[in-house]
């Protein structure tokens, strides 16, 4: 029986760097795949009927509040107002918007007349 002595092969810095780059690329690729899966799940959830119903409700509340606050404005006015509002503090705008939606975004109470 012939036993050979195992010798340790030292890798150069370039070999170790290449291995690290390869490992980094593999990790980045796994992360991209995981992010793609998460985005796909998010997309499916956003298409769910309950989410669509909520989104349509929010759009209706926005339209009602916008009409009550500025009935003579159209989309061009709102876009210009949004551009001016970008310079403001976002948290302050959010709080004020929630207050205004609570005041003006609700539908009118009572039965609605049937469409004929």
C-alpha positions in Angstrom: 0.0 0.0 0.0 1.4 3.2 -1.1 0.3 6.3 0.9 1.1 9.6 -0.6 1.5 12.6 1.5 -1.2 15.3 0.8 0.3 18.6 0.2 -1.6 21.8 0.6 -1.8 23.9 -2.5 -1.8 27.6 -1.8 -4.1 29.6 -4.0 -3.0 33.0 -5.2 -4.7 36.2 -4.4 -6.1 36.3 -7.9 -7.7 32.9 -7.5 -9.2 33.8 -4.2 -10.5 37.1 -5.7 -12.0 35.2 -8.7 -13.8 32.8 -6.2 -15.2 35.7 -4.3 -16.4 37.4 -7.4 -18.1 34.2 -8.5 -19.7 33.8 -5.1 -20.9 37.4 -5.2 -22.4 36.9 -8.6 -24.3 33.8 -7.4 -25.7 35.6 -4.4 -26.8 38.6 -6.5 -28.5 36.2 -8.9 -30.4 34.5 -6.1 -31.4 37.9 -4.7 -32.7 38.9 -8.2 -34.7 35.7 -8.5 -36.2 36.2 -5.0 -37.1 39.8 -5.7 -38.7 38.8 -9.0 -40.8 36.2 -7.1 -41.9 38.8 -4.6 -42.8 41.3 -7.3 -44.9 38.6 -9.0 -46.8 37.9 -5.8 -47.3 41.6 -5.2 -48.7 41.9 -8.8 -51.1 39.0 -8.2 -52.3 40.6 -4.9 -52.9 43.9 -6.5 -55.1 42.3 -9.1 -57.3 40.7 -6.4 -61.0 41.8 -6.5 -60.9 43.1 -3.0 -57.9 45.3 -3.7 -59.5 46.6 -6.9 -62.7 47.4 -5.0 -60.7 49.3 -2.4 -58.8 51.2 -5.1 -62.0 52.2 -6.9 -63.4 53.4 -3.6 -60.4 55.5 -3.0 -60.6 57.0 -6.5 -64.3 57.8 -5.9 -63.5 59.5 -2.6 -60.8 61.5 -4.3 -63.1 62.6 -7.1 -65.8 63.7 -4.7 -63.4 65.6 -2.4 -61.7 67.3 -5.4 -65.0 68.4 -6.8 -66.2 69.8 -3.5 -63.0 71.7 -2.9 -62.5 73.0 -6.4 -65.5 72.4 -8.7 -64.1 74.6 -11.5 -60.7 72.8 -11.7 -59.8 70.1 -14.2 -56.8 67.7 -14.5 -54.4 70.4 -15.6 -55.1 72.4 -12.4 -54.5 69.3 -10.2 -51.3 68.5 -11.9 -50.0 72.0 -11.4 -51.1 71.9 -7.7 -49.3 68.6 -7.2 -46.1 70.1 -8.7 -46.4 73.0 -6.3 -47.1 70.6 -3.4 -43.9 68.6 -4.0 -42.0 71.4 -2.3 -44.0 70.9 0.9 -43.4 68.5 3.8 -44.9 65.1 2.8 -46.1 64.2 6.3 -47.9 67.5 6.7 -49.6 67.0 3.3 -50.6 63.5 4.2 -52.2 64.6 7.5 -54.1 67.4 5.8 -55.2 65.2 2.9 -56.6 62.6 5.4 -58.5 65.4 7.1 -60.0 66.7 3.9 -60.9 63.2 2.7 -62.7 62.5 5.9 -64.6 65.8 5.6 -65.4 65.8 1.9 -64.7 62.3 0.5 -67.8 60.6 1.9 -70.8 59.8 -0.3 -74.2 61.3 0.4 -76.4 59.4 2.7 -79.7 58.0 1.7 -81.0 56.1 -1.3 -79.7 56.9 -4.7 -82.2 57.4 -7.4 -82.3 54.5 -9.9 -80.8 55.2 -13.3 -83.5 55.2 -16.0 
